[in-house]
């Protein structure tokens, strides 16, 4: 790459699922501009992954979906199941895999078992986690899922990819990054470009009705 680069950045007024489609369209456009062939998507329930499949269909871009281990997260109407390998998402998982989407499941590098003792205890991983959150939850997760995809062998160390993630549910952040294994994070990983991110971070999740997050949480309870 020679010369300086000027490119558009989208700064969303709100965090959350309301931005999913715009994030994916912006990521697709950047793939076309830069010749990037892999996009990593963070998706706990498959909704963002299915939307990515629709938008990137017939582009030649390889989609890698990084999901949570089977678990649940709280919400305003009760717990929401997360993790694409839960039985509730069997049909979604089948659709993604039949269309060539690669699925990576694992534990977040910055949330290892040691954090179960006390989530805010200042372990090295917790310090990294909290530091990255100053850029927003989507930025933090976008970085983590590339580390996970590289550890799983779906992305090569040093490869330039786009990573899309978000705050709580949906997508609100897209980055161009230089990938590394989790063990090489400080020496090799690079955030090269910001494509989109919220202009401010959310400190409380939407079940507390924090006004900085927008999206339709109701559909996460309508599992088929």
C-alpha positions in Angstrom: 0.0 0.0 0.0 1.5 3.3 -1.1 0.4 6.9 -0.2 -2.0 8.2 2.3 -5.6 7.0 2.5 -8.7 9.0 2.9 -11.9 7.1 3.6 -15.3 7.7 5.0 -16.1 6.8 8.7 -19.6 6.5 10.0 -20.1 7.6 13.6 -23.5 6.4 14.8 -25.6 8.5 17.3 -26.8 5.3 19.0 -25.2 2.0 19.9 -26.8 -1.3 19.1 -28.8 -3.4 16.7 -30.4 -0.5 14.8 -27.1 0.0 13.0 -26.6 -3.6 11.8 -27.5 -3.2 8.1 -25.5 0.0 7.7 -22.4 -1.6 9.3 -22.6 -4.5 6.9 -23.1 -2.3 3.8 -20.2 -0.2 4.9 -18.0 -3.3 5.4 -19.0 -4.6 2.0 -18.1 -1.3 0.4 -14.7 -1.3 2.1 -14.1 -4.9 0.9 -14.7 -3.7 -2.7 -12.4 -0.7 -2.3 -9.5 -2.5 -0.6 -9.8 -6.0 -2.1 -10.4 -7.6 1.4 -11.6 -11.1 1.1 -12.5 -12.1 4.7 -15.1 -10.6 7.1 -15.4 -11.7 10.7 -18.8 -11.3 12.2 -19.6 -11.5 16.0 -23.0 -13.2 16.3 -24.6 -14.7 19.5 -28.0 -15.6 18.0 -27.3 -15.7 14.3 -29.4 -12.7 13.4 -26.4 -10.6 12.4 -24.8 -13.5 10.7 -27.9 -14.2 8.5 -28.0 -10.5 7.6 -24.3 -10.6 6.6 -25.0 -13.7 4.5 -27.7 -11.8 2.6 -25.5 -8.7 2.0 -22.3 -10.5 1.1 -23.9 -13.1 -1.2 -22.1 -13.6 -4.5 -19.3 -11.2 -3.6 -16.6 -13.8 -3.1 -16.0 -12.6 0.4 -15.5 -15.4 3.0 -17.7 -14.9 6.1 -16.4 -16.1 9.4 -18.9 -16.0 12.3 -17.6 -16.1 15.8 -20.2 -17.1 18.4 -20.5 -17.5 22.1 -20.5 -20.9 23.7 -24.0 -22.1 24.5 -25.3 -19.9 27.3 -27.8 -17.1 28.0 -27.9 -13.4 28.7 -30.5 -11.4 30.5 -33.0 -9.2 28.8 -36.1 -7.1 29.5 -38.5 -10.1 29.0 -36.3 -12.8 30.6 -33.2 -14.6 29.5 -32.1 -14.7 25.9 -30.4 -17.9 24.7 -27.0 -17.2 23.1 -24.5 -19.3 21.2 -25.3 -20.6 17.7 -24.9 -24.2 18.8 -27.8 -24.1 21.1 -30.8 -26.2 19.8 -32.9 -23.0 19.4 -30.6 -21.9 16.6 -30.2 -25.2 14.8 -32.0 -24.1 11.7 -30.0 -20.8 11.6 -26.7 -22.7 12.0 -27.7 -25.2 9.2 -28.5 -22.3 6.9 -25.2 -20.6 7.5 -23.1 -23.7 7.2 -24.9 -24.8 4.0 -24.0 -21.4 2.5 -20.3 -21.8 3.3 -20.1 -19.6 6.4 -17.4 -20.8 8.8 -18.5 -20.9 12.5 -16.0 -20.4 15.3 -17.1 -21.0 18.9 -14.9 -20.2 21.9 -14.2 -18.2 25.0 -13.4 -14.5 24.7 -9.6 -14.0 25.2 -10.2 -11.1 27.6 -12.7 -13.0 29.7 -10.9 -16.2 30.8 -12.0 -18.4 33.7 -10.0 -16.4 36.2 -12.5 -13.5 35.8 -15.2 -15.7 37.3 -13.7 -15.0 40.7 -14.5 -11.3 40.4 -15.4 -9.8 37.1 -13.8 -6.5 37.9 -10.7 -7.8 39.7 -7.7 -6.3 37.9 -6.3 -9.3 36.2 -4.2 -8.5 33.1 -7.1 -9.6 30.9 -9.6 -7.5 32.8 -7.4 -4.4 32.4 -7.2 -5.0 28.6 -11.0 -5.6 28.5 -11.8 -2.4 30.4 -9.3 -0.3 28.5 -10.6 -1.4 25.1 -14.2 -0.5 26.3 -13.3 3.2 26.2 -13.6 2.9 22.4 -17.0 1.1 22.9 -18.1 -2.5 23.4 -18.3 -3.1 19.7 -14.6 -2.2 19.2 -13.6 -4.5 22.0 -15.6 -7.4 20.6 -14.5 -6.7 17.0 -10.9 -7.1 18.2 -11.5 -10.2 20.3 -13.4 -12.1 17.6 -10.5 -11.8 15.1 -8.1 -13.2 17.8 -10.6 -16.1 18.2 -10.9 -16.7 14.5 -7.1 -16.6 14.1 -6.6 -19.0 16.9 -9.1 -21.3 15.2 -7.2 -21.3 12.0 -9.9 -19.4 9.9 -7.7 -16.3 9.6 -4.0 -16.2 9.0 -1.7 -14.2 11.3 -0.8 -11.0 9.5 -3.9 -11.2 7.3 -5.9 -8.0 6.8 -9.6 -8.6 7.4 -12.7 -6.6 8.3 -14.3 -7.3 11.7 -17.9 -6.4 12.6 -19.3 -6.5 16.2 -21.7 -4.5 18.4 -23.0 -3.5 21.8 -25.2 -6.1 23.5 -27.2 -7.2 20.4 -26.7 -6.5 16.7 -23.8 -4.7 15.0 -22.6 -1.1 15.4 -18.8 -1.3 14.7 -16.6 -2.3 11.8 -12.8 -2.2 11.7 -10.1 -3.1 9.3 -7.5 -5.0 11.3 -4.3 -6.9 10.9 -4.9 -10.3 12.5 -2.8 -12.2 15.0 -3.2 -15.1 17.4 -4.3 -14.1 20.9 -0.8 -14.8 22.2 0.6 -12.3 19.8 -1.9 -9.5 20.5 0.5 -6.8 21.7 3.3 -7.5 19.2 1.4 -8.2 16.0 -2.3 -7.1 16.1 -3.2 -3.8 14.5 -6.4 -1.7 14.1 -5.7 -0.2 10.8 -9.0 1.5 9.9 -12.3 2.5 11.5 -15.2 2.0 9.2 -18.0 2.6 11.6 -18.6 2.9 15.4 -20.9 4.7 17.8 -19.9 8.2 18.7 -20.4 7.5 22.4 -20.3 4.3 24.5 -23.1 2.7 26.5 -22.4 2.1 30.2 -25.7 0.4 30.9 -27.5 -2.3 28.9 -30.9 -1.8 27.4 -32.7 -3.8 30.1 -32.1 -0.7 32.2 -33.6 1.5 29.4 -30.4 3.4 28.8 -31.2 5.8 26.0 -27.9 5.4 24.1 -28.8 1.9 22.8 -31.4 1.3 20.0 -32.8 -1.8 18.5 -35.7 -4.3 18.6 -35.1 -6.7 21.5 -38.5 -8.2 21.1 -37.5 -10.3 18.1 -34.8 -12.1 20.1 -37.6 -13.8 22.0 -39.4 -15.0 18.9 -37.2 -18.0 18.3 -38.7 -20.5 15.9 
